[in-house]
Amino acid sequence: MKKKDPSLLPRGERPKAADTLGLGAAASEAALPPTADAEQFMLTYHKVLDSAPWSPRYGLGALVFRDRLWVLGGTGTAQNGTQFNDVWSSEDGTHWRQELASAPWQPRWNHATFVLGAKLWVIGGLASVDPIHNLNDIWSSPDGRRWTLEVPDAPWTGRHVWAWTTHRKRAYLLGGATDGAHTYQDVLSSDDGIHWRLATIHGPWFVERKYHAAASYRGRIFLAAGIINDDAELYGSRYLSDVWSSEDGRSWSCLASPAPWPARGAHGLVVYNGRLWLVGGELQSRYYAMDMWSTVDGRDWRRETDRFAWRGRTFGGLVAFKKRVWILGGAHRDWPKRDGPSLNDIWTFEARSPEQRPCPGRHR
């Protein structure tokens, strides 16, 4: 019988982290061998916390500011009244300090969070699902505790399931959706978080989409994958496997379509160890992607693993911090019931190149 690829297993059939590692349930760290086409890195996984002191959530803001990890807001469920506006920080990812139990900004999830001009920023997001209430307010803070409402009503349509990044001292907001039917392909940017510019696009650029991801890497903005509305597809959604890049947000180049990895949405992009990494997400089949890929140019991708150690999820935090990549919280939903918990576990992985690996038979 042909062995199933763990990266394509139905959510309910996927091995638990401890089973995947071949270790007892108490084990929290192990190194899995890389796949055959990814001999350059050895991945080491570490479960930092089973349960962080902040409540289980997804759609949280997660970023690094003042050499600390930060978690801002998010939601416990899709039900109204389960959204958060708390603020947490940690110097090591293990010990967390609640900076605010309730920030002055409205509870929300899938909001844009970034650092610009030595300040934390919170922009837009989703306040409720029934009815749909998108936000487009803009807040800033010099320390995570004192918040200022910079713009109560930004000059663009409130939205969520969008992508954002900072690039060359500007913040960028890309695409997204106001609801299940209305998606965007615009590029908004600002050098101060207050005054925003709608980019005039020269030539082709990415189609309107949602659930995509973006990152700044090697002097360019990279945008990868996402979902578009398509009535011809099951559930009315078509998952994408393309990669676009721009130096200035105005002129875009398609680097791969399709990319070698399966089409997906609600994944993550992170810059780590000199490469751009694509992590997890949800596939067209509605199964969780359990793989990770990396690239140096957006065209040629290398599969680093087809089975990472943590539980499949979407809308978790993905941050490079202290020479590791951190995975924080998220949502796990078993298909087709779409039932399952929100999460507040914390994992990391570290990638070692061949010259960094210990020699066989030697102890470090």
N, C-alpha and C positions, 0 to 999 in steps of 0.2 A: 504493500500500500504506500502510495506517495505521501511523504511527510508534509503536513500543512506548514505553510509559511506563517510564522507567528505574527508578522506585520499585517496579515490579511485575515486573521482569525476574527470571528464575530466577537463582539465585546464580551458577551457572557462566557465565551469559551477561552478567552485569553488566559495564559498562566499568570498567577499572582507573582509579585516581584520576587518573593522568596523561592517559588517554584522555578521561575525563570533563571535565577542564579544557581539553582541546584544546591541551596543551602537551607539550613533550618530557619524557622520564622524569625528567630532572634538576630540573624545576620543582617547587617545594614550596609556592608561594604564588600565589593568584590570587583574583580577585573574580568570582563568578558573578552574572549578573543575577537578580533575584528573579522569582518566578512572577507571572503577571498579577494574581492576587488578593492580592499581598503587595508593594505598592509602597513600604511605609514603611521597610524595612530593605534595605541592601546588605550582603551577607555576604562577608567576606574570610576565606579559609582559609589556614592555614599548617601545613605538615608540620614539626614541631619536630625529631623524631628518627625515622629509619627503624627503629632498634633501640636501645631504652633499655638501660642496663647491667643492669637486673633481667631475669630470665628471662621468656620469653613465657608469658602466663598469662591466665586469665579468672576471674571470680568474686572478683577482688581487692577489698580495701578501698581506697578512694581518697577523700581528704578534705583540707581545709585546716586547719592547726594551727600557731599561732605564725608566721603569715605564710609558711608553707612548704607545698608539696605533699607529701603522704605516700602511700605505697603499702604495704599490709600484707597479706601472705599471698596466697592464691589457689591455683589449680591449673593445671598444664600440660596435663593430659589427665584423662579420667574414670577412668583406671587408678589403682589403689591405689599409693601410694608416690610420686606425682608432685605432691603438695600441698606448699605452702610455708608457712613461718612466719617469713619474713624481714621486715625493716622498712627502708624506704628513705625519704629525704626530699630535697627540692630547693627552692632559693630562686627558681629561674627556669624549672624544667621541662626544662632542657637539661643542667645539671650535677647529678648525683645522688650522694648520700652514703649508703652502707650503714650504718644505725644499728645493726642487729643481723643477723647471718647466721642466727641461730636464736633466736627469742624463746622464753620459757618456756611460752607457750601452744601447744597441739597444732596441727600443720599443718592448714589448713582452707581452705574456699572458701565464697563466698556468706554470709559472716558479716556481722553488723551492725557498722558502724564509725561512730562519731560523736564529737563533742566536747561534753562536759558538765562543768561545774564546773572549767574550766581543765585538764581531763585528756582524754587519748585513751581511747576505750573499744573493746573487742573483745568481741562477744557471739555465742555459738553458731556456727551454720554447719554445714557438712557435712565430716566427716573422711574418709569413704570411701563408695563406691557399692556395692561387693560385699564384704561385706554393707553395707546402708545403715547408716550410723552418724552420727546427728545429735547435735550438741553443744548443751548449754545452760549452759555455764560463762560467767562474766563476769570480765573482766580490765580493769584500768585502768593508765594510766601518765601521769606528769606531764611526761615528756620524750621518749617513744618508745623509751627504752632501759631504764628501770627499770619493771618490770611487777609488779603485785600481783594475786593471785587474790582477787577480792572475794567471789564466790559460786561454789562448785564445782558446785552443782546447783540451778539456778534453779527456782522453783515453777511452771513451765509446761513443756509438752512441747517437747523439742528439735526444731528444724525448720530448713528452708532455703527458698530461692525465696520469700522474704517481702519485706515493705517496711518501711522504718524512716525516721524523721526526728526532728529535735529541734524543739520548738515550745513557746514560752513557758517556757523554762527546764526543760522536761521532755523525756525521751527517749520515743519511741513506737515500738512494734513492732506490725505489723499483718499478720494472716493468715499465709499460707505453707503449707507441706506437709511431712509427715514422710517421705512416699514418693509414688509415683504415684497412690495410691488415697485418701489421707487428707489433706484440706485443711481450713483453718481460716478463720474470719472474726472472730476475737477482736481486741480492742484492749488492749494492755498498755502501761502507762506508769510512769515513775519520775522523781523529781526529784533523785535522788542516784546512780542506776545500780545500787543495791544492793537497795532495797526497791521492789517492783513492785505495781501495782494493776491488777486486771482491771476494765475499764470496764463499768458497767451501761448498756446501750444503751437510749435512749428513742426509740421510733418506729422507722421503717425504717432499714436500713443495708445496706451492700454485701454481696453474697452471698459465701460462702466462695470463696477463690481463691488462685492462686499466680502467680508471675512478674509481679506488678503493681509499681507504683512510687508513692511518696508524697513530698510536700515541704510545707514550711511556707511560706506566702505570704500577705501582707497580713492577718495575724492569724488565719489559718485553716489547717487541715490539708487538703491536697488529695490524693486517691487516684484513680489513673487506670488503666483497662484491666486486663489480666491474662488468666489462663486458668482455666477451670473444667472439671472432668471431665464428659464428656457422651458416652455410648456411641453416640448417634445421629450423631455427627460423625465425619468421617474421622480416624483415629488416636486416637479417643476423647477429643478435646479440643475445646472451643469457646473461641475467642478473643473477648475483650470490647472494647467501645468505649464505655465509660461513664465518667463523672466524678462523684465524690462529694466532699463537703466537710463539715468540722466545725470548730467553734470550740474545743471542749473534748474531743473524742474520744468523747463520749457521745451527742450529738444530731447526726445526719447528714442531709444533704440531697443528693438526686440532682440534679446541675446539667445533665447531658446524657446521654441514652441513646436512640439512639446519638449520639456526638459526630461531627463532620464528617470526622474522620480514620478510616482503616480500622482495624478491630479488630486488636489485637496483644498480645504479651506480651514480657517480657524487654527492655523499652524503658527509657528514662531520663526523669526529670523534674529540671529544674534551674531555679533562679531567677536571672535574668540581665537586666540592662538594664531593670529595672522591670516585667518580664513573667515569666510562668511558661511554660517551654518543654518540649515533649514531643519526644524525639529517638529516631528509629530503632526498633529492636526486630525481632520476627519476626511475620509475618502468618499468618492462617489457612492460607494456601496453603503455608506453610513457606518462603516466600521472605523475604528480608530487606527490611524497610522502609527506604527511603533518604531519607525525608522528615523535615522538622522543622515543627512548629506552635507557635504561641504564643498566649497569652490574658492578659487582665487580670482575668477574673472566673470562668473555668472553664466558662462557658456559650458564649460566642462565641469561636471559634478562628480564627486566621488562618494560612494555610499560608505559611511563610516560604521554603521550597524543597521541591521533590520529588526533589532529587538532590544530596545533599551530596557532599563530595569524597573522604572516606575510604572505605575498604573496608567493606562491610556486615559487621555483627558483633553479638554479644550478650554480656552479662555483662562489658562493659568499664567502666572508670571514667568518670564524667561529673561534672565539677567546675567551678564558676565561680571564677576566680582571676586577679587582676591584669587586670581589665577584659576578660577573654576566657573562653570556655568551653573546657575541656580534655577531650580524649578519650584515654584511656590503655588500651592493651591490649585484651583481649577474645578472643572465639572466632569464627572464620570456618569454617563447615561447608557444603560444597557439597551440595545436595539432588539426588537422594534418598540418596546414599551416606552422607551425614553425615560425610564425611571432609574434613579441612582443618586448617590450622594454628591454634594459639594464637598470639596476637600480642603484641608489645611495642613497637609504634610509638606515637608521640604526635602528636596533631593539636590544633589550636585553631581556633576560629572567632570572629570579631568581628562584631558587628552595628552598623551605623551608620544612624542615622535621617537623613531628608532634610537637616536643618539641619547634620548633621555631615559630609555629603559634600562633597568639594572641588568648586568650580565648574568647568564645562568650560573648557578653555583656560588654566587657572591651575595653577601648580605650588606645591606646599606646601613 
